[in-house]
Structure formats: C-alpha cells, structure tokens
Amino acid sequence: MDETLLMTGLIYYIVGLAFQVVLRSGVFSLAAAGFWGIGAYTTALTVQDLGWPVAVLLALLLAAVLALVLAVALGRLRGLYLGMATIAFDLLVVSLAFGWDSLTGGALGLYGIPRATTPWLIGAFAGLATLAVALVQSWAGGRFVDALRTDEPLARSLGIETGRLRVSMSVLSAVLGALAGALIPLTFGILGPGDSGFSLVVLGLTIVVIGGSGSWVGPAVGALVVTVLPELLRFVEEWRDVVYGALVILMALFAPSGLIGMAGRWRTRGRRPGNAPASTSEGVA
C-alpha cells in the first residue's frame, strides 16, 4: 500500500468514527459531513499564515462551537427528522462553499495549499481520535451510550442526563468530522466543494455499515475495505462501482451488524464445547 492510499485510509477511518459515535448512541445526526467541510476550509484558508498546528486547532474549536449551537437548536428532533435537518446543514455548507467565490474559490476550489502531513502524523491523529472514542464508549462499560440508543425514557429514569449526552455525542462527532476535513488539504494540497456533502454522508455510513457500529474497530475495518476494495476492483473497469455497490447492499442485507458483528457470531459458535450434547431442535432433520 503506497503512502497516499495509506493516508487516505486513515482519514476515511476518522470519518467513520465521526459517524459511528452518533449512530451507536442513537443520535441520527449526519452533520459530520458538514463539519468536514468547515474543518477543511478553515484549515486551508489559515494554514499559510498560522501554520498547520494552529490552523487545525482553530478548525476543531470552530467546529466544536458550531456543533454545540446546532445540537442545542435541533435538540428536540429525533430519528428521521434529525437526519434530514443535519443533511440540510451539510448541503448548506456545500452551497456556501460553491457560492462564496472570494473566500472558497467557488466551484474551482482552492489550490496550492501547503502540504504538511505524513502517514505518521495522520496515524497519530487517528490514534488520538480512537482514544477519545474508546474512552467515551467505555464509560460505565458503554452502558450510558447504549441506554440512550435503546430506551431514552428509561435512561432518564435511571438518572442519565440524556440531553447533555446527546449534545456531547454530537459535538464529538463534529470535531472528528472537522479533523478528517482538516487533514485533506494538508495531505493533497487542493480542496473543492464537491469533496463534501451527500457523497461524504454515503461514505461515512458505508464505512459503518461494512465494519459495524459497536466500537471503534468497526470503522477501522470499514475504512480498510472502502480504501482497498476499489483498488482491487480496477480489473472490472467501468463496472467497478456497480460491483462495489452490490457488495455494500449484500452487507446491509445479510450482515447488518457489519463484519465485526459477523466475526463475533462465528467466534461465539466456535466456543461451543465439543463434547456438549446437541439440543433436540438441532438434532431434528
């Protein structure tokens, strides 16, 4: 795997984390794609004057503040309504990127952005993102996050501050999305408005669907698949996207918990003692 493909895969992994943290907690927010654009453009526009560490930090702080405002504003929305509202936010960011020519370069985008990343640097950021997600989802064994997803009224009755938890998950998702976006111009030196928006929503959801949303391991597996699989399918040329899409549909149909969930089920079956008697139902032809 060459350096460019490796760095792309690591950035995809961070994108997957941004979607995984909200989906596991039951907060159907897709705003990470919009914050990807905010992080990308903030970094691209300030890196020349401030240097990449300050530019990235500024992008993350801006994303956190805006995510907090957005989460509070949409606090009463749930499920599909929240998903549609956050997609509208993503499209708004894309529209601003297309229309604000004097700042974003419009449809042509920005070029000549100083490159500052290496595989080691992006790997370090991915490691920090993994640590943040793992710490949050291991808090109280992950029960708070899981309770919010499965039964919010019950979670409130148990004393869990569900409103604050929903906002926290939304802000964390936004910061991760902004981090992935900030790394793009620093890696490739160019940035266009078409890089964000609905296509990024599809990418993030695909990563989570393939890998699984149970933990950070799912996005890691999903990112590996969506990075390597298109390269492996080059031999089918124009049919590559069709084959890739068909594989994703099959995963959604037959392995809704992702590859990690599938592996877990196989591992559980393999632990059955060899001398354990088969159940009556299993012995019936």
N, C-alpha and C positions, 0 to 999 in steps of 0.2 A: 504494500500500500504506500503510495507516494505521499509526500508531506501535505500537498493540497487536499487530497482525499481524506487524510487523517484529520486535518484541521476542520474540514467541512463536517466530518462525522462527529467531532467533539462539539461543534456549535449546534448541530442537529440534536445532540444529546441534551444540551441545555434548553433548547426549545421544547423538547419532550418533557423535561422536568417542569417547565413553566405550565404545561397543560396538565401534567399528572397531579400536581399538588391540589389543584382545584377540583379535578374530576374525582379524586379519591375522597375528598371532603364533601362531595355532593353539591358543590357550588358550580353551577353550569355556566362559568364565565369563560368566554373566548377572547377576552380583551388582551391577552398576552401578545397577539399578533400586532395590535395597535401600538403597544408599548415597545415592541421590537422596532417599529419604525421610529418612535420617539427616541429610543436609545441610539439607533443607528445615525439619525440625522444630527442629534445633539453632539455625538462624538465626532462625526465627520466635519461639522462646522466649527468645532472648537479645538481640535487636536493640533492644528497648525500653531495656534497662539499659546495654548496652555500645556501642551504635551499630553501624551496618551493617558498617563495615570490620572491626572486631574480631569481630563475630558470624560473618561469612563466613570469616574466617581460622580461627576456632575450629572451625567446621563442617568445613573442609578438613583441619585437623590431626586431628580426631577420626576422620574417615573414613580418613585415611592409617594411623593406628594400628590401627583395627579391621580394615582391609583387609590389613594385614601379618599380623595374628593369623589371619585367615580363610585367607589364602593359604598360610601355613605349615601350618595344621590340615588343609587339603584338598590338600596338596602331592602326595600320591600318586594322586589321582584324575585321570582323563583323559577326554576326549570327552564322551559322553552322561552318564556318571556325575558328572562335574564340573558339567555343565549342570544336572542335576537337583538336585544339592546346593546350587548357588547360587540356583536358583529357590526351593528350600525356605528359604534365607536371606531372599530377597525377601519371601516370604509371612510369615515370622516377623516381619519389620519391620512389615508391614501389620497383622498381628494385634496387635502391641504398640500400634500407633497407634489401632486400634479399641478395644482393651481398657483402655488406661491413661487413663481419662477425666480424672483430676485433673491430668494433665500435658498431654495432647494434645487434650483436648476430645472424645475418643471419636469417634463417628460424625458428630457435628456439626462437628468440626474447630475451627480457630482463626479468629477474625475480628478486624478492627481492627488488623491488623499494619501498622506504619508503612511506607509505600511510599518507596523510596529510589532506584529505578533510572530510567534514561533510555535511549533507544536507543544513545546514545554510550557510556554506561557498560557496557551489556551487550555492545556491539560491541567494547569494549576487552578485556573478559573473554574473548570469543570469539577475539580476536586472540592473546591470551596462550596460550589453550588450543591454538590452531593452531600457534603457535611451538613449544610443548612437544612436540606430536605430531610435527611436521615434523623437529625436531632428533633425536628418538628414532629415527624411522624412516629418517632419512638417515645414521645412524651406520653407518660402514663400508658406505655405499651401501644400507643396509637389509638387508644380507646376513645379519646375525645374526638379525634378526627372521624373515626368510624361511626361514632354515635351521631355526629352531626349529619352524616350521609344517610344513615339508615332510618333515624327517627328523631327529627329535630325537637318536637314537643317533649318526648321522653328525655332527650338530652338536657333540655331546660329544667325539667323536673328534678334532674339529678344535680342541679346546681352549676351546669356548664354554661358559661356566658356565650351563647351561640352567636349573638350578633357580633361580638368582638372577635370571635374565632373566624367567622365568615370574612370579616374585613381583613384579618391577619393573613388568611389564605390568599385573598385577592391581591393584597399588596405584595406578598412573597412571589406570587405568580408573575405580577407585573415587573418586579425587579429582575427576576430570572429572564423574562422575555426581553427586557431592556439590555441585559448583559449580553445575551446572544446577538441582539441587534448591534450593540456597540462593537462587537468583535468583527462583524462583517466588513465594514470599510477599512478597519485596521489590518485585515487579512488580505483583501483583494484590491484595495485602493480605489474602488469605484462603488457607487451606490445609486440605485434607481428606484423610483416609486413603485414599480411593478414587483419589487422583491418582497414587499409586504402584502397585507390584505388577505383576501379569501384563500389564496393559494397557500399562504403560511398557516392558516387555520387548518386546512386539509392536511398539510404536512404534520403539524403537531398532533392532530387527532390520529393520523395514520400510525405515527410512532407509538402512541399509547395503545392503540388497538392491537398492533402486532406484538408489542412486548408485554403489555399488561399494566394495569394502574395500581397494583397492590403495593409497590415500593419503587424506589429509585432504580432498581435492577431492570424493571420493565422498559423504561425509556432508554436505558443503555443498550438493551437487546434490540429494541425497535429502531434506534438510531443506526446501529450497525447494519441492520437489514436494509433500511431505506438508503443507506450510503453505498453499500457494496452491491446490492441486488441489481440496480440499474446498470452498473458496470458489467456484471456477469451476463446481463441480457442484451448486450450490444450485438450479439450474433443474430438476433431476430430483427435488427434494424427498426423499420417503421412500426413493427408490431410490439416493440418493447414496452411501450406504455400500456398497451392492451393487456399483455401478459402480466405486467406489474399490477394493474388494477384488478385483474381477475384473482390474483393471489391475495390481495388485500380483502376482497369480498369473501373469499373462502375462509380467511382467518376470522372475519367478523361473524360468519355463519357457524363455523364448526369449532372455533376456539375463542369464544367471546372474552375469556379471561386472559388471552394472549399466550405467547409461547411459554412465559414463566408459569402461568396457571396450568398449562398443559403438562409441563415438566413436573410440577408439583403433584398432579394427579397420578402420573406414571410412577413417581417415587413412592407415593403412598401405597399404590397397588403392589409395588415390589417389596414392601416391608412385611407383607403377609407371611407368617411363619410357614415353612414348607411342610411341616407336619400337622398344620391346622386342618381340621376336617372341613370339607366344603359344606356350605349351607344347603338346605334342602332345595331351595329355589335354584341354586347353581347347579344342582345335580340333575335337574329336570331337563330333558332334551327339548 
